[in-house]
Amino acid sequence: MRYLHTMVRVRDLEANLRFFRDGLGLRETRRMENPQGRYTLVFLAADETPDAEIELTYNWPDAGGAIEDYGSARNFGHLAFRVDDIYATCAHLQAMGYTINRPPRDGHMAFVRSPDLVSVELLQDGHLPPREPWASMPNTGAW
């Protein structure tokens, strides 16, 4: 058996591409537009693990312009990525306007949420010593 991908439904495709592509550094591997089914699929992967993809599924608005509400997304656990420098990754995401919900106080683990509230766990490759401002930063919201 081989792992293929995880599908995440998104309300705003461009906002989620900004998060996953520009924020986390994933690259788009392929895209499928299906006008008859009224959806777009965008597959993203990290360069280090190109066969393990995230599939962003964007269901187009209905004829009245309504977009499906997926709730708080707490029914989905989280995605996890190993990073080379958790402090730099969190600082980059924070500079882009994303809230670091669980800061990397321990130099090893952090959580952030995508625009559609999908929890993303960031894990340091190895451990870094605790560093400010992260070491004393409180949790924010839920992840």
LUMBARO-850350 format. One line per field, with one value per residue (C-alpha): z, y, x. Coordinates in Angstrom, 1 decimal. Each point is the difference from the previous one (the first is absolute). Layout:
BEGIN
Z (Z:...)
Y (Y:...)
X (X:...)
//
This chain:
BEGIN
Z (0.0:-0.8:1.5:-2.7:1.4:2.5:-1.2:1.7:-1.1:-0.2:-0.2:-1.6:-2.4:-0.4:3.8:0.5:-2.8:1.6:3.3:-1.2:-3.0:1.0:3.8:0.3:-3.2:-1.6:-3.8:-2.2:-1.7:-2.1:-0.3:-1.3:-0.9:-0.3:-1.3:-0.2:3.6:1.0:1.9:-0.2:1.4:0.7:1.1:2.0:1.3:1.8:-2.1:2.6:-0.3:-3.5:0.2:3.2:-1.2:1.4:-2.2:0.4:-1.2:-0.8:-0.7:-2.1:1.4:-0.9:-2.5:2.8:0.9:3.3:1.1:2.1:3.7:1.3:3.6:2.3:-1.6:3.4:-1.5:-1.8:2.2:-1.6:-2.6:1.1:-1.7:1.1:-0.4:0.0:2.3:1.9:1.2:-3.5:-1.3:2.7:-0.4:-3.8:0.5:2.7:-2.3:-2.6:2.6:1.3:3.7:1.6:2.1:1.9:-0.1:-0.1:3.6:0.3:-3.3:-1.5:-0.6:-1.1:-1.4:-2.4:-1.8:-3.7:-1.2:0.1:3.6:-0.8:2.7:-1.2:2.3:-0.6:1.4:0.2:-1.5:3.3:2.8:0.3:3.3:1.3:-1.4:0.6:-0.9:-0.5:3.4:1.9:-2.6:1.1:-2.0:-2.1:-0.9:-0.8:-2.3)
Y (0.0:3.5:3.3:2.3:3.2:1.7:1.9:3.2:2.0:3.7:3.0:2.4:-1.7:3.0:0.7:-3.7:0.0:3.1:-1.9:-3.4:1.1:3.4:-0.5:-3.6:-0.3:-2.9:0.0:-0.6:-3.4:0.0:1.6:-1.3:2.3:-1.8:2.4:-2.8:-1.0:3.7:-0.6:0.5:-2.3:1.3:-2.4:1.2:-1.7:0.7:-0.4:-2.5:-2.2:0.5:-3.1:1.1:2.6:2.3:0.3:3.3:-0.5:3.2:-0.5:2.9:2.2:-1.0:2.0:2.4:0.6:-2.0:-1.8:-3.2:0.5:-2.6:1.0:0.4:-2.9:-1.6:-3.3:-0.2:-0.6:1.8:-0.1:-0.2:1.2:-0.3:3.3:1.0:3.0:0.2:3.5:1.3:-1.8:1.4:3.5:-0.2:-1.1:2.6:2.7:-1.1:0.7:-3.5:-0.7:-2.5:-1.7:-2.2:1.7:-2.0:0.6:-3.3:0.6:-3.1:0.3:2.7:0.2:2.4:-0.1:0.5:2.5:-2.8:-0.9:-3.1:-0.6:-0.3:-1.4:1.2:-2.3:1.1:-2.4:-0.8:2.5:3.7:1.6:2.1:3.5:3.3:1.2:-3.5:-1.5:2.3:0.4:-1.3:-2.2:1.8:-1.5:-3.6:-2.3)
X (0.0:1.2:-1.3:-1.3:-1.6:-2.3:-3.0:-1.0:-3.1:0.6:-2.3:2.5:2.5:2.3:0.2:0.9:2.6:1.6:0.2:1.2:2.1:1.3:0.0:1.0:2.0:-2.0:-0.1:-2.9:0.4:-3.2:-3.4:-3.3:-3.0:-3.3:-2.7:-2.6:0.5:0.7:3.2:3.7:2.7:3.5:2.7:3.0:3.1:3.2:3.2:1.3:-3.1:-1.4:-2.2:-1.8:-2.5:-2.7:-3.0:-1.9:-3.5:-1.9:-3.7:-1.2:-2.8:-3.5:-2.1:-1.0:3.7:-0.2:3.2:-0.4:0.9:2.4:-0.3:3.0:1.9:0.6:-1.3:3.4:3.0:3.0:2.7:3.6:3.1:3.7:1.8:3.7:-0.4:-3.3:0.7:0.6:-3.1:-2.2:1.5:-0.7:-3.6:-0.5:1.3:-2.5:-2.8:-0.6:-0.5:2.4:-2.6:2.5:3.4:3.2:0.8:2.0:1.9:-1.7:-3.7:-2.5:-3.5:-1.6:-3.3:-0.7:-2.6:-2.6:1.0:2.0:2.6:3.5:2.7:3.6:2.7:3.6:2.5:1.8:-0.3:0.9:0.6:-2.9:0.1:-1.9:-2.5:-1.3:1.1:-2.4:-2.7:-3.4:-2.3:-2.6:-3.4:-0.5:2.0)
//
